[in-house]
Amino acid sequence: MQIRLDTHQFRDALNKILTVVDKKNTRPILTYTQIEAHPDRLEFTATDLEVSAKVVIDASSDSNGIFCVNAKNLFDILRELPDGEVTLDVDENENNLKLNFGDIHYKLLIYNNEEFPHLVFSKIENEFLIGSDKVMEIINKTSYAISNDETRLYLNGIFLQEIDSKLRAVATDGHRLSLIDSEISQPNIDTLVNGVIVPRKGVAELKKIAEAFPSNDLKISMDDSFMYISAEDKYYLSIRLIAREYPKYQAVIPNKTSFKMVADRNLFLDAVRRIKIMSNEKSNGVRMHIGNRELTLSANHPSLGDARETIQVNYDGDEMEIGFNAKYLMDSLATFDEGDVEFEINNELTPIILKSDKIPNYLGIIMPLKL
């Protein structure tokens, strides 16, 4: 079997699936990519059994065929090749793949695909379309709050649920929370009634497919165990969902707040960044003293010194002092565009809500820190 294809497309396809390849070597075959040849295209597939990816590119093949080859080794070779046409010759009797580009020749061992897992990339049930731009917005606004604590698996992803015919995405690590609602083309998705949790690695791959097709709709379907995503019949994902119940996040969101502070996002973010330098490395704690139209940020490091900065804000409520993790404040503020950010506050002990008129469908929550 002989295959001709463009090295740039070849390299790009492998780059898309390489992050899916199993790095833990739980099964040797999972370090390989399955390549399936058709007369007019090549299909590349990789999996770690939790997340699977398939990429389809144009190619010319004189026959159908299927084989497995080490994914990283093949990508390392292609990364060093110039752009142009590469020829692949597969000799199944000798179990090798000859890769030829001008005067450059490689011979790679290939393996039978019988050990490679059988993968599914689509389901008709519970299918809906969502724009890549909305997927990017969901991920950019929420992924920073995904928990890294592997003992609480249910927090290691983004929770998706349909609320009032909208797709709600929530992420929290117990110290902060982010929530955004998005319109979807086909509401009333059965699987989303109780919600699903998309794991961190699946979120990263979902971001890649959205970035690859920035102006397109993604087709998404799901069953009880997997979410399936496809773009233009060229890029497919299958993501195993986290089989846990998500905590009652609504209980964290205050029903009403007593005071509102409005601050310029850039001014506040820059001030937090400066004051954080003198905060304790473990807690990143900063004090936020709010008075009449004025906010003072301060931090004290036991072995370095202290810092204080005052900025102007729009606030005429009760004077109070609240402690926060500076990193959490910076992460939340970074999700907002330039302009004013609203802070809804009750007291020093309750969560603070961050909102913006520019993004009415989004809110962030930060728990205060005892200092």
C-alpha positions in Angstrom: 0.0 0.0 0.0 1.3 3.4 -1.0 0.1 6.7 0.5 0.9 10.3 -0.6 0.1 13.3 1.5 1.2 16.8 2.5 3.7 16.9 5.4 2.1 20.0 6.9 -1.3 18.4 7.1 0.3 15.2 8.4 2.1 17.1 11.1 -1.0 19.0 12.1 -3.1 15.9 12.4 -0.6 14.2 14.6 -0.2 17.3 16.7 -4.0 17.3 17.4 -4.0 13.7 18.7 -0.6 13.5 20.4 -1.9 15.0 23.7 -4.5 12.2 23.8 -1.9 9.4 23.6 -1.5 7.5 26.8 1.6 8.8 28.7 1.4 6.3 31.5 2.0 3.3 29.3 -0.7 1.3 31.0 -1.0 -0.7 27.7 1.8 -0.4 25.1 -0.7 -0.2 22.2 -2.1 3.0 23.7 1.2 4.8 22.9 0.4 4.2 19.2 -1.8 6.0 16.7 -4.0 3.9 14.5 -3.8 5.0 10.8 -6.6 4.0 8.5 -6.1 4.6 4.8 -8.8 5.2 2.2 -8.4 6.1 -1.5 -8.9 9.8 -0.7 -8.2 10.3 3.0 -6.3 9.2 6.1 -7.8 8.8 9.5 -5.6 9.1 12.6 -6.9 7.8 15.9 -5.5 7.9 19.4 -6.8 7.1 22.9 -5.9 6.7 26.6 -9.4 5.1 27.1 -10.5 8.2 28.9 -10.2 10.7 26.0 -10.1 9.6 22.3 -9.5 11.7 19.2 -9.8 11.1 15.5 -8.5 13.4 12.8 -9.3 13.0 9.0 -7.1 14.6 6.4 -6.9 14.5 2.6 -4.5 11.9 1.1 -4.1 9.6 -1.9 -3.8 5.9 -1.3 -3.7 3.1 -3.8 -5.7 0.8 -1.5 -7.5 0.5 1.9 -5.4 -0.4 4.9 -5.0 0.0 8.6 -2.0 -0.2 10.9 -0.6 1.2 14.2 2.7 3.2 14.6 4.3 4.9 17.6 2.7 8.3 17.7 5.5 10.4 19.3 8.2 8.8 17.2 6.3 9.6 14.0 5.6 13.2 15.1 9.3 13.7 16.0 10.2 12.7 12.4 7.6 15.0 10.8 8.6 17.9 12.9 12.0 17.8 11.3 10.8 17.4 7.7 10.2 20.5 5.5 6.8 21.1 3.9 6.1 19.2 0.8 4.8 15.7 -0.2 5.7 12.7 1.8 5.2 9.0 0.6 4.3 6.2 2.9 4.9 2.6 1.8 3.4 -0.1 4.0 4.7 -3.6 3.8 2.4 -5.7 6.0 4.4 -8.8 5.4 7.5 -7.2 6.9 5.5 -5.1 9.5 7.2 -1.9 8.6 6.3 1.6 7.3 8.7 3.3 4.9 8.6 7.0 5.0 10.2 8.8 2.1 10.7 12.5 1.5 13.2 13.2 -1.3 16.5 11.9 -0.1 15.2 11.3 3.4 14.2 7.8 4.3 12.9 6.2 7.5 11.7 2.7 8.2 9.3 2.4 11.2 8.0 -0.7 12.8 4.2 -1.0 12.6 1.8 -3.2 14.6 -1.4 -5.0 13.9 -4.5 -2.9 14.8 -6.3 -5.9 16.4 -5.1 -4.9 19.9 -6.1 -1.2 19.4 -9.4 -0.4 21.2 -12.6 -0.2 19.1 -13.7 3.5 19.5 -17.0 5.2 19.1 -17.2 8.9 18.1 -20.9 9.7 17.7 -24.4 9.0 19.0 -27.6 10.2 17.5 -29.3 10.6 20.9 -29.1 13.9 22.8 -27.4 15.8 19.9 -27.1 19.5 19.7 -25.1 22.2 18.0 -23.0 24.9 19.8 -20.7 27.5 18.3 -17.0 27.1 18.8 -16.9 30.7 20.1 -19.3 29.8 22.8 -17.3 26.7 23.7 -14.2 28.8 24.0 -16.0 31.3 26.1 -17.3 28.6 28.5 -13.8 27.1 28.9 -12.1 30.5 29.3 -14.5 31.7 31.9 -14.7 28.6 34.0 -11.7 26.3 33.6 -9.5 28.3 36.0 -11.8 27.2 38.9 -11.4 23.4 38.3 -10.0 21.7 41.3 -6.6 20.0 41.3 -7.6 17.9 44.3 -7.7 14.3 43.0 -9.3 13.0 46.2 -12.4 15.0 45.2 -12.8 13.6 41.7 -16.2 15.3 41.2 -14.6 18.7 41.2 -11.9 17.8 38.6 -13.9 19.1 35.7 -16.6 21.4 34.3 -20.2 20.6 35.2 -22.6 21.1 32.3 -26.4 21.2 32.9 -29.4 22.5 31.1 -31.2 25.2 33.1 -34.2 27.0 31.5 -33.3 25.9 28.0 -29.8 27.2 28.4 -26.5 25.3 28.8 -25.0 26.2 32.2 -21.3 25.5 32.9 -20.0 25.5 36.4 -16.5 24.9 37.9 -15.5 25.1 41.5 -12.6 24.0 43.8 -14.4 24.9 47.0 -12.6 28.2 47.3 -14.0 29.9 44.2 -16.7 29.2 41.6 -17.4 30.3 38.1 -20.7 30.0 36.2 -21.8 30.9 32.7 -25.1 30.3 30.8 -25.1 29.9 27.0 -27.8 29.6 24.4 -28.0 26.2 22.6 -29.8 25.4 19.3 -31.7 22.4 20.5 -32.7 22.6 24.2 -34.3 19.8 26.3 -31.3 17.4 26.1 -32.2 14.5 28.4 -28.7 13.8 29.6 -28.2 17.4 30.7 -31.2 17.5 33.0 -29.2 16.1 35.9 -25.9 17.4 34.3 -22.6 15.8 33.3 -19.0 16.4 34.5 -16.4 16.9 31.7 -12.9 16.0 33.1 -9.9 18.4 33.0 -8.2 16.5 30.1 -11.4 16.4 28.1 -11.8 20.2 28.6 -8.3 20.7 27.2 -9.1 18.6 24.2 -12.4 20.3 23.7 -10.6 23.7 23.7 -8.3 22.4 21.0 -11.2 21.3 18.7 -12.9 24.7 19.2 -9.6 26.5 18.4 -9.1 24.4 15.2 -12.6 25.4 13.9 -13.1 29.0 15.3 -16.1 30.0 13.2 -18.0 26.7 13.1 -20.6 24.9 15.0 -19.5 21.8 17.0 -21.9 18.8 17.0 -22.2 17.4 20.5 -24.0 14.3 21.6 -23.8 12.2 24.8 -24.9 9.1 26.6 -24.5 8.2 30.3 -20.8 7.6 30.1 -19.4 9.6 27.2 -19.6 13.0 25.4 -19.0 12.9 21.7 -17.8 16.0 19.7 -17.3 16.5 16.0 -16.3 19.4 13.7 -16.9 19.3 9.9 -16.5 15.5 9.9 -12.7 16.1 10.2 -12.0 16.2 13.9 -13.7 13.9 16.4 -13.5 13.6 20.2 -14.9 11.1 22.7 -14.6 12.0 26.4 -15.4 9.7 29.3 -17.5 11.7 31.8 -16.8 11.7 35.5 -19.3 9.3 37.0 -20.0 11.3 40.2 -22.7 13.6 41.5 -21.7 17.3 41.4 -22.2 19.2 44.6 -25.1 21.6 45.1 -23.3 24.6 43.8 -26.4 26.8 44.1 -26.1 26.8 47.9 -22.8 28.7 47.5 -24.4 31.6 45.5 -25.9 34.2 47.9 -29.6 34.9 47.1 -29.2 38.6 47.9 -26.4 40.9 48.8 -26.3 44.1 50.8 -23.6 46.2 49.2 -22.2 46.7 45.8 -18.7 48.0 44.9 -17.7 49.0 41.3 -14.1 49.1 40.3 -12.1 49.4 37.1 -10.9 45.9 36.2 -7.4 46.8 35.0 -6.8 49.2 37.9 -7.9 46.6 40.5 -6.0 43.7 38.8 -2.8 45.6 38.6 -3.0 46.6 42.2 -3.6 43.0 43.3 -0.7 41.9 41.3 1.6 44.4 42.9 0.4 43.8 46.5 0.6 40.0 46.0 4.4 40.3 45.8 4.5 40.9 49.6 1.9 38.2 50.5 2.6 34.9 52.3 3.7 32.3 49.7 1.3 29.7 51.1 -1.9 31.6 51.5 -1.3 34.5 49.0 -3.4 36.5 51.5 -4.2 40.1 50.9 -6.4 42.4 52.9 -9.1 44.5 51.2 -10.3 47.5 53.2 -13.3 49.1 51.7 -14.4 52.5 52.7 -16.3 55.5 51.2 -15.3 55.5 47.5 -11.9 54.0 48.4 -10.3 50.6 48.5 -7.0 49.8 50.1 -5.2 46.6 49.4 -2.4 45.5 51.8 -0.2 42.5 52.5 2.4 41.6 55.1 5.2 39.1 54.7 6.8 38.1 58.0 10.3 38.0 56.6 10.1 40.5 53.7 8.0 43.4 54.8 4.6 44.9 53.8 2.8 46.7 51.0 -0.2 48.9 50.6 -2.0 50.5 47.7 -5.2 52.6 47.5 -7.5 52.9 44.5 -10.7 54.8 43.8 -13.9 52.7 43.6 -17.6 53.4 43.6 -18.8 52.3 47.0 -20.9 53.9 49.8 -21.8 51.0 52.0 -20.5 49.9 55.4 -16.8 50.1 56.0 -15.3 46.6 56.1 -12.1 44.6 55.8 -12.0 41.3 53.9 -9.2 38.8 53.4 -8.7 37.1 50.0 -6.3 34.8 48.2 -4.6 37.2 45.8 -4.2 34.4 43.1 -7.9 33.7 43.2 -8.8 37.4 42.9 -6.4 37.7 39.9 -7.8 34.5 38.2 -11.4 35.8 38.5 -10.6 39.3 37.4 -8.7 38.0 34.4 -11.9 36.5 33.0 -13.5 39.9 32.6 -12.9 42.3 29.8 -11.7 45.9 30.3 -14.1 48.2 32.0 -16.0 48.1 35.3 -16.4 45.0 37.4 -19.2 44.8 40.1 -18.5 43.2 43.5 -21.6 42.2 45.4 -20.8 41.9 49.2 -22.7 41.0 52.4 -20.0 40.9 55.0 -16.5 39.8 55.8 -17.4 36.1 56.1 -19.7 35.4 53.2 -18.8 34.8 49.5 -18.2 37.8 47.2 -19.9 37.8 43.7 -18.1 39.3 40.7 -20.2 40.4 37.7 -20.0 42.7 34.7 -22.7 44.4 32.6 -20.7 43.4 29.5 -21.1 39.7 30.4 -24.6 39.4 32.0 -24.6 35.6 31.7 -21.5 35.1 33.8 -20.5 35.4 37.4 -17.6 34.5 39.6 -17.6 33.8 43.3 -14.6 33.9 45.8 -14.7 32.7 49.4 -13.1 35.1 51.8 -9.8 34.2 53.6 -9.2 34.5 57.3 -6.0 36.5 57.9 
